[in-house]
């Protein structure tokens, strides 16, 4: 998500977007296929987890760049690390005006805010001499024509899903900082390396980011792995920097001077760079239009599948809320039904807004972990484990990450400032089971079952069942103490 001052999805999945629009580009798509019209649940990395106490987390790594800053919540690979157990890493990128997040790709799916460019699919946007009204550029000495795949403009509330191996870039063409939150699902079956995110840079020389990321991995690995890596060279740039310059020149059919520039060995700008000269210009339709073009130059068997697959959906529109309470708040959900790409990624996204002193009903996630990022306000949150122990009772504030493990019961109560969040869940159709309210487990039980289970009267059992006639999002109750 992106936001004008500080916030989030490019659920990226990069995360939820709270700011001005930006351009982005994705260069690969998933290689999984459906069988019999149904997608099988992916196997996830399994971890030995001990949830004695949960924690609200601030980022533990920060990299200053020429035109912004990148912050990371790294997996520590320990039994008491909630992110390690959920298999999800998180990053927050603050991109200044005219800042460009350089192209790269990951070893795991991500959910967030982007456009799409898919290898193997034809270039559908082009500018020639006959279309001067199109937005484009012509570099000196280049052909008068330019071609590239579709690039989308994003706006506040947009969420975009990206498969593993997708190369993406983001450009902030707005007037205020663009903040993106990215959730990287390293526990997904698509990641066949290890339980760490590994970013492969296609441009630039992000040496500080690579060095600190390698240090995090080494600290988390076993002693034998540590010994093996102790003799490894320090990270030294993008993927082209590891190739022989002459081989690289031959691969692109260019001279060695240009091939050397691809390697960016002397570039000290890190991952977010400032666009020089004129504003970055890209061939695109009018600002609002999103035409799905099918005028392809060749038929390679992909056009009717991945090339036209929708990757983006706005998750912040009140009119499209799945649950709305005018006094309590609302919930918007993206899953495999309203954003089919999530079937391949095996992820669900949730956008929640609680008004002043509103409450989210006590509930648990049946089939997924939930990774929460707070976008605004604060709330009191309590989490209970399978032994009935309170493993967290505290305040969640803007900018923090929190993991709720599968089946752990959780309740949220907004402060007087309200509470807003986005969450990534590790299932493409994650299900929530409320414990109170109109569609709750308690409401579905017979009166006598409740009366005998809790040693109460039938009248008290009925009060338990029908005391709340709301669904999941509750309005403030006069009987409850106000949380400050």
DRENZA-933387 format. One line per 4 residues: number of its first residue (from 1); for each residue x, y, z of C-alpha. Coordinates in steps of 0.02 Angstrom, whole numbers, plus 32768, in hexadecimal, padded with zeros to 4 digits. Example, Ala and Ser with C-alpha at 12.3 -4.5 7.8 and 13.67 -1.06 7.14 Angstrom:
BEGIN
1) 8267,7F1F,8186  82AC,7FCB,8165
//
This chain:
BEGIN
1) 8000,8000,8000  8040,80AC,7FDE  801F,814A,803A  8043,8204,8027
5) 80B1,8216,80C0  80CC,816D,8111  8070,80CC,80EA  8050,802F,8072
9) 8028,7F62,7FD6  8072,7F72,7F4F  8018,7EB9,7FDB  809D,7ECA,7F5A
13) 805B,7E38,7F77  80BE,7EF8,7F80  8036,7F4D,7FEE  7FAC,7FD0,7FFB
17) 7FC7,8076,7FA7  7FA5,8117,800A  7FEF,819D,7F99  8008,81E1,7EEB
21) 800E,816F,7E55  80A9,8117,7E18  80DA,80A7,7D88  8113,7FF5,7D9B
25) 8142,7F61,7D31  813E,7EA5,7D4C  819E,7E30,7CDD  816C,7D7F,7D09
29) 80D3,7D1A,7D33  80B3,7C7A,7D94  80DA,7BD3,7D47  8056,7B72,7DA5
33) 7FBD,7B2E,7D4C  7F0F,7AFF,7D82  7ED6,7A4B,7D85  7E21,7A28,7D64
37) 7DF6,7ADE,7D7E  7E2F,7AD7,7E33  7ED4,7B12,7E7C  7F1D,7A9E,7EFE
41) 7F58,7AE7,7FA1  8012,7B04,7F9A  8087,7AB4,8016  80DA,7B37,8084
45) 8182,7B32,80DB  8166,7AE8,8187  81BC,7B31,8220  81CE,7AFF,82D6
49) 8178,7B93,8329  8168,7BC4,83DF  80EA,7C4E,83FC  8109,7C6F,84B5
53) 80F9,7D2A,8499  80CD,7D8E,83FD  8117,7E39,83D6  80E9,7ED4,8374
57) 8180,7EFD,8307  81D6,7F92,82BD  824B,7F79,8227  82F6,7F34,8258
61) 8356,7F6C,81BE  835D,8014,8163  83B9,8044,80C3  83C6,80FB,808E
65) 83C2,8114,7FD1  83DB,81A7,7F5B  831F,81C5,7F46  82CF,816E,7FDA
69) 82E4,80EC,8061  82C2,8031,806F  8295,7FE1,8116  8288,7F26,8139
73) 823B,7EAF,81B6  82B3,7E1C,81A0  8292,7D67,81CD  830B,7D32,8256
77) 82F2,7C74,8240  82D9,7C50,82F9  824F,7BED,834D  8209,7C88,83A3
81) 8207,7CF3,8306  8152,7D0B,82CD  8183,7D43,821D  81ED,7CA6,8209
85) 815C,7C39,823E  80E0,7C93,81CD  815E,7C8F,813E  8141,7D45,8110
89) 81BF,7DD4,8105  818E,7E8A,80F8  81DE,7F26,80AE  81AF,7FDE,80A7
93) 81F2,804C,801B  81E2,8109,8026  8200,8150,7F78  8219,820B,7F64
97) 81D2,826F,7ED4  8225,823B,7E30  826F,81A5,7E8A  8282,80FF,7E2F
101) 8285,8057,7E8A  82FE,7FF7,7E1A  82CA,7F56,7DC2  82E0,7EB5,7E23
105) 828A,7E0F,7E46  8270,7D9E,7EDD  8276,7CE4,7F00  81C5,7CE7,7F4C
109) 8119,7D2F,7F23  80F1,7DDF,7F5C  8053,7E46,7F6D  804F,7F02,7F4E
113) 803A,7F92,7ED1  8079,7F85,7E1F  8054,7F78,7D68  8083,7EDF,7D04
117) 8100,7EAB,7C7F  8108,7DF2,7C56  8197,7D9C,7BF9  815B,7D30,7B6B
121) 80CC,7DA7,7B48  80D6,7E22,7AB7  80F0,7EDC,7ACB  8042,7F27,7AC2
125) 806F,7FDF,7ADF  80D7,8035,7A5B  80FE,80E4,7A1D  812E,8106,796A
129) 8139,81A2,7902  807E,8196,78DD  8046,81A7,7992  8090,8249,79D7
133) 8008,8258,7A5C  8046,81BF,7ABA  80B6,81D8,7B4F  8161,8192,7B25
137) 8217,81BC,7B0E  829A,81AF,7A87  834D,819B,7ABE  83D6,81E5,7A52
141) 8409,816F,79C8  8378,80F9,79E8  82EF,80C4,7972  8257,8135,795F
145) 81EC,80A7,79A3  81E0,806A,7A56  8188,7FCF,7A95  816A,7F8A,7B42
149) 80E6,7F2A,7B9F  8054,7F74,7BFC  807D,7FEC,7C89  7FF5,801E,7D04
153) 7FE0,80BA,7D6A  7FB3,8096,7E1E  7F52,80F9,7E9F  7F28,80F6,7F57
157) 7EDE,8051,7F8F  7F20,7FE9,7EFE  7F66,7F3E,7F25  7FCB,7ED9,7EA9
161) 8001,7E22,7EB2  80A6,7DE9,7E68  80E1,7D35,7E51  8190,7CFB,7E7E
165) 8214,7D2D,7DFF  81B2,7DC6,7DC4  8223,7E59,7D9C  81D6,7EFF,7DD0
169) 81FF,7FB7,7DDE  81A0,804A,7E27  81A7,8103,7DFA  815B,818E,7E63
173) 8115,8212,7DEB  80B0,8267,7E75  80D7,8301,7EDB  80E8,82AC,7F85
177) 814A,8215,7FC6  8107,816C,7F91  8109,80E5,8017  80F6,802E,7FE7
181) 80E6,7F9A,805D  8119,7EF2,8014  80ED,7E48,805E  8160,7DBE,801D
185) 811E,7D0D,8036  81C0,7CAC,804A  8160,7C17,8090  810B,7BFE,7FE8
189) 812F,7B63,7F81  8168,7BD4,7EF3  8204,7BFA,7F5B  8275,7B63,7F49
193) 8314,7BB1,7F90  8301,7BCB,804B  8297,7C2B,80C8  82E3,7CD3,80A1
197) 82B6,7D54,801F  833F,7D69,7F9E  8331,7E00,7F2C  838A,7DF4,7E85
201) 83B1,7EA3,7E45  83AC,7EC6,7D8B  83F8,7F73,7D9A  8459,7FE0,7E13
205) 84D6,7FAF,7E98  8477,7F98,7F3C  8513,7F62,7F9B  84DA,7F9C,8048
209) 8432,7F45,8037  8483,7EA4,7FFA  8508,7EA6,8083  848C,7EBC,8112
213) 8415,7E3C,80C7  84A2,7DBC,80BD  84D2,7DE2,8172  841F,7DBE,81A7
217) 8421,7D17,814D  84CA,7CE5,8195  8495,7D0E,8248  83FB,7CA1,8230
221) 8452,7C0A,81E7  84A7,7B78,823C  855F,7B78,8269  858A,7B05,81D7
225) 8534,7B7A,815E  858B,7C0C,81B2  8634,7BBA,8194  860B,7B9C,80DE
229) 85D8,7C51,80C3  8667,7C9D,8126  86D9,7C95,808F  865B,7CDA,8014
233) 867A,7D81,7FC2  861C,7E1D,7FF6  8581,7E3C,7F89  85B1,7EA9,7EF6
237) 851A,7EE7,7E95  8497,7EB3,7E17  8490,7E0C,7DBF  84EC,7E4E,7D25
241) 8584,7E79,7D90  85A8,7DBF,7DA6  85BB,7D9E,7CEB  8658,7DB6,7C84
245) 864A,7E5E,7C29  8673,7E12,7B7F  85F2,7D88,7B93  8573,7E0C,7BC6
249) 859D,7E78,7B2F  8588,7DE3,7ABB  84E2,7DB5,7B0D  8497,7E60,7AE9
253) 84FA,7E7B,7A48  8541,7F1F,7A8B  85F1,7F60,7AAA  864D,7F3A,7B4B
257) 8640,7FEF,7B87  8583,7FE4,7B89  858A,7F36,7BD6  85F8,7F7C,7C62
261) 8575,8001,7C86  84F3,7F78,7C9E  8558,7F38,7D31  854A,7FDE,7D92
265) 85E4,7FB4,7DFA  8606,806A,7E27  8551,809A,7E4A  8539,80CF,7F00
269) 8482,8104,7EF9  843C,8062,7F43  8391,8022,7F0E  8328,80C2,7EFD
273) 8372,813F,7E83  833E,81EC,7E47  8308,8200,7D93  8373,8286,7D3F
277) 833D,8308,7CBF  828B,82F9,7C82  8206,8296,7CDE  8204,81DC,7CB8
281) 8196,81C6,7C1F  813D,8125,7BF5  80C5,80F3,7B6D  8019,80E6,7BBD
285) 7F62,810D,7B9A  7F0B,819C,7BF3  7F1F,81A0,7CB0  7E7B,8145,7CD8
289) 7E73,80CB,7C46  7EA9,8017,7C5D  7E8F,7FC5,7BB4  7EAA,7F0B,7BA7
293) 7EF1,7F02,7AF6  7EF1,7E61,7A91  7F46,7E9F,79F1  7FDE,7E30,79FE
297) 8064,7E1C,797D  8074,7D60,7997  801C,7CCF,79E9  8087,7C75,7A6A
301) 7FFF,7C1E,7ACF  8009,7C96,7B64  7F9A,7D24,7B29  7EF6,7CDC,7B6A
305) 7F41,7CAC,7C13  7FCC,7D09,7C6C  7FDB,7D9A,7BF1  7F2B,7DD7,7C18
309) 7F24,7DA4,7CCE  7EEC,7E30,7D42  7F6B,7E57,7DC9  7F22,7EF1,7E1D
313) 7E89,7F18,7E86  7E5D,7FAB,7EF5  7E41,7F71,7FA8  7E17,8017,7FFA
317) 7D6B,8044,7FB3  7CE3,804E,803A  7C5E,802B,7FB6  7CAD,7F80,7F98
321) 7CBF,7F4D,804E  7C93,7E99,8077  7C5F,7ECC,8127  7C26,7F7C,8155
325) 7BE8,7FC1,81FA  7BC4,807E,81F5  7BF4,808D,82AC  7C7C,800A,82B5
329) 7CE0,8006,8212  7CF8,7F97,817A  7D59,7F06,812E  7D8E,7EEF,8078
333) 7DD5,7E48,803E  7E34,7E11,7FA3  7E3C,7D56,7F83  7E3D,7CDD,7EF1
337) 7D8B,7D0D,7EC1  7D9E,7DC8,7EA5  7E58,7DC4,7E75  7E77,7D1A,7E22
341) 7F36,7D2D,7E1F  7F31,7D0C,7EDB  7F02,7C58,7EB5  7FB1,7C40,7E70
345) 8004,7C9E,7EFE  7F9B,7C4D,7F87  7F82,7CF3,7FE1  7EF1,7D5E,801F
349) 7EF4,7E19,8045  7E87,7E74,80C3  7E6C,7F2F,80DE  7E1E,7F5D,8185
353) 7DDF,8002,81CB  7D9C,8015,827C  7D4D,80BA,82AD  7D64,810C,8357
357) 7D5A,8085,83DE  7D18,8006,835F  7D3E,7F4E,8377  7D69,7EB8,830D
361) 7D0F,7E20,8353  7D79,7D9B,83A9  7DA3,7D20,831E  7E24,7CA8,82DA
365) 7E65,7C83,822B  7E39,7BD0,81FD  7EBD,7BAF,8178  7F42,7C36,8177
369) 7FBB,7CA3,81D5  7F93,7D5E,81D1  801A,7DE3,81C1  7FD7,7E8E,81F0
373) 8020,7F39,81C4  7FD4,7FD1,821C  7FB6,8061,81A3  7F65,80DE,8218
377) 7F2E,80F5,82CD  7F42,8076,8358  7EE4,7FEA,83AE  7EEC,7F75,8441
381) 7F07,7EC3,8406  7EFF,7E21,8468  7F33,7D75,8429  7F12,7CCD,847E
385) 7F68,7C28,8454  7F2B,7B73,8456  7F4C,7B64,8512  7EE0,7BFB,853B
389) 7F79,7C66,8561  7F7C,7D1D,8536  8016,7D2B,84C6  7FFC,7DE3,849C
393) 7F9D,7E71,84EF  7FD7,7F1A,84B6  7FC9,7FAB,843E  7FE8,7FA2,8383
397) 801D,8048,8336  8035,808F,8288  80CA,8044,822D  80D3,7FA3,8293
401) 80CA,7EEF,8255  8072,7E67,82B7  805A,7DAC,8293  7FBF,7D4D,82CD
405) 7FE1,7C91,82BC  7F61,7C1A,8271  7ECF,7BF1,82E8  7F0B,7C68,8371
409) 7E77,7CCD,83B1  7E87,7D8A,839C  7E20,7E24,83C5  7E40,7ED9,8391
413) 7DF8,7F76,83E1  7E1D,801F,8391  7E58,80B4,83F6  7E05,815F,83EF
417) 7E6D,8181,8352  7E28,80E9,82F7  7E8C,805A,82AD  7EB5,802B,81F9
421) 7F1C,7F9A,81B7  7F40,7F25,8128  7F60,7E6C,8141  7FA8,7DE2,80D5
425) 7F68,7D32,80F6  7FC2,7C96,80BB  7F30,7C46,805E  7EDC,7C7B,7FBC
429) 7E2F,7C73,800C  7E56,7C8F,80C4  7DC1,7C73,8138  7D9C,7CCB,81DC
433) 7D30,7C80,8266  7CE7,7D04,82DC  7CC6,7CD2,8390  7C42,7D58,83B2
437) 7BBD,7DAD,834A  7B39,7D7D,82CD  7B97,7CF7,826B  7C06,7CB8,82F7
441) 7C2C,7C09,8336  7BD4,7C33,83D9  7B37,7C6D,837F  7B2D,7BC7,8323
445) 7B2C,7B5C,83C0  7A8C,7B23,8418  7A5C,7B7E,84B8  7A6B,7AE1,8522
449) 7B1A,7ABC,84E1  7B55,7B68,8519  7AF8,7B5C,85BE  7B4C,7AB8,85EB
453) 7BF6,7AE7,85A6  7C03,7B86,860D  7B92,7B54,869F  7B1A,7BE3,867E
457) 7A5E,7BF1,866A  7A06,7BE3,85C3  79DB,7C9C,85CF  7A92,7CC8,85E4
461) 7ABE,7C56,8553  7A43,7CB5,84E5  7A90,7D5B,851B  7B39,7D18,84E5
465) 7AF5,7CE5,843C  7A8D,7D7F,8414  7AE7,7E0A,8473  7B3A,7E43,83D1
469) 7AD3,7E49,8332  7B64,7E89,82C9  7BDB,7E2A,8256  7C96,7E2C,8280
473) 7CA5,7EEB,828B  7C54,7F2C,832B  7C21,7FDB,835B  7C59,8020,8405
477) 7BF4,7FD9,8496  7BB9,8044,8526  7BD8,7FB0,859A  7C90,7FA6,8570
481) 7D18,8013,85B6  7D66,8089,853A  7E16,8061,8503  7E8B,80F5,84FC
//
